[in-house]
Amino acid sequence: MLEKCRRSVLVPALLIAIAAPGSAQVQSRLTGMVTDNTGAIIVGAGIVATNVDTQVTYQSKSNESGAYIINFVPPGSYELKCEFQGFKTFVRRGLVLETGFTRTVDIQLELGSMSEAVTVTAETPLLESES
């Protein structure tokens, strides 16, 4: 009886362990650094990735090192936006995320008001620099 109970717990746990890594591969990840035009890090900048087709947004903030990470982003075409008080809004369009890859997009903010924007449009595919 005890052996049957162990099997009924072990089999579902094993199936979950096997399926979990496979399901994670359908998502992408965005990462990068947020700095100003002198190279100084910016802490607490708001970053938003918006799927162009679905308008679903994924958000993050730059940490004490100026880094940001947006995990579990479905593949697709995105617009990346970054805002911080006292700086122009940064917008990057044409960002394509592919299944299972990490894309690094460093953001350099320029001094100015948030009503001003710097827009970058990607024309060529990004290189996969993480693997």
KAPEQUI-V698025 format. One record per residue. N is the residue number from 0. SS is DSSP state (hx for helix, st for strand, lp for the rest). PHI is phi in degrees with one decimal (999 if undefined). Layout:
BEGIN
n={N & N}
ss={SS & SS}
phi={PHI & PHI}
END
This chain:
BEGIN
n={0 & 1 & 2 & 3 & 4 & 5 & 6 & 7 & 8 & 9 & 10 & 11 & 12 & 13 & 14 & 15 & 16 & 17 & 18 & 19 & 20 & 21 & 22 & 23 & 24 & 25 & 26 & 27 & 28 & 29 & 30 & 31 & 32 & 33 & 34 & 35 & 36 & 37 & 38 & 39 & 40 & 41 & 42 & 43 & 44 & 45 & 46 & 47 & 48 & 49 & 50 & 51 & 52 & 53 & 54 & 55 & 56 & 57 & 58 & 59 & 60 & 61 & 62 & 63 & 64 & 65 & 66 & 67 & 68 & 69 & 70 & 71 & 72 & 73 & 74 & 75 & 76 & 77 & 78 & 79 & 80 & 81 & 82 & 83 & 84 & 85 & 86 & 87 & 88 & 89 & 90 & 91 & 92 & 93 & 94 & 95 & 96 & 97 & 98 & 99 & 100 & 101 & 102 & 103 & 104 & 105 & 106 & 107 & 108 & 109 & 110 & 111 & 112 & 113 & 114 & 115 & 116 & 117 & 118 & 119 & 120 & 121 & 122 & 123 & 124 & 125 & 126 & 127 & 128 & 129 & 130}
ss={lp & hx & hx & hx & hx & hx & hx & hx & hx & hx & hx & hx & hx & hx & hx & hx & hx & hx & hx & hx & hx & hx & hx & hx & lp & lp & st & st & st & st & st & st & st & st & st & st & lp & lp & lp & lp & st & lp & lp & lp & lp & st & st & st & st & st & st & lp & lp & lp & lp & lp & st & st & st & st & st & lp & lp & lp & lp & lp & st & st & st & st & st & st & st & st & lp & st & st & st & st & st & st & st & st & lp & lp & lp & st & lp & st & st & st & st & st & st & st & st & st & lp & lp & lp & lp & st & st & st & lp & lp & st & st & st & lp & st & lp & lp & lp & lp & lp & st & st & st & st & st & lp & lp & lp & lp & lp & lp & lp & lp & lp & lp}
phi={999 & -64.0 & -63.8 & -65.0 & -64.6 & -62.9 & -64.1 & -68.2 & -89.8 & -69.4 & -62.6 & -62.2 & -64.1 & -66.0 & -62.8 & -65.2 & -63.1 & -74.8 & -76.0 & -59.1 & -62.6 & -67.0 & -73.7 & -69.7 & -73.0 & -86.9 & -104.0 & -117.1 & -142.7 & -108.9 & -148.4 & 168.8 & -117.7 & -115.2 & -134.8 & -95.9 & -71.5 & -95.9 & 94.3 & -72.3 & -71.5 & -117.9 & -97.7 & 87.7 & -69.5 & -86.5 & -118.8 & -132.0 & -104.6 & -115.1 & -69.0 & -63.6 & -80.9 & -103.2 & 64.4 & -76.1 & -111.8 & -131.0 & -120.6 & -157.4 & -133.3 & -72.8 & -88.4 & -64.5 & -98.2 & 85.0 & -88.6 & -134.4 & -140.1 & -121.3 & -92.8 & 58.3 & -98.9 & -64.2 & -59.2 & 153.8 & -97.0 & -130.7 & -114.9 & -107.8 & -128.1 & -134.6 & -131.9 & -155.6 & -56.4 & 90.6 & -125.9 & -67.5 & -69.7 & -97.2 & -131.3 & -122.3 & -106.2 & 77.7 & -87.1 & -106.0 & -103.7 & -106.9 & -56.5 & 76.1 & -105.0 & -103.3 & -107.9 & -104.0 & -126.6 & -80.6 & -116.7 & -116.3 & -89.0 & -106.9 & -60.7 & 151.5 & -88.7 & -67.4 & -75.2 & -91.1 & -137.5 & -110.0 & -113.2 & -115.6 & -111.8 & -81.1 & -105.6 & -115.5 & -63.6 & -77.6 & -81.8 & -84.4 & -102.2 & -89.3 & -133.9}
END
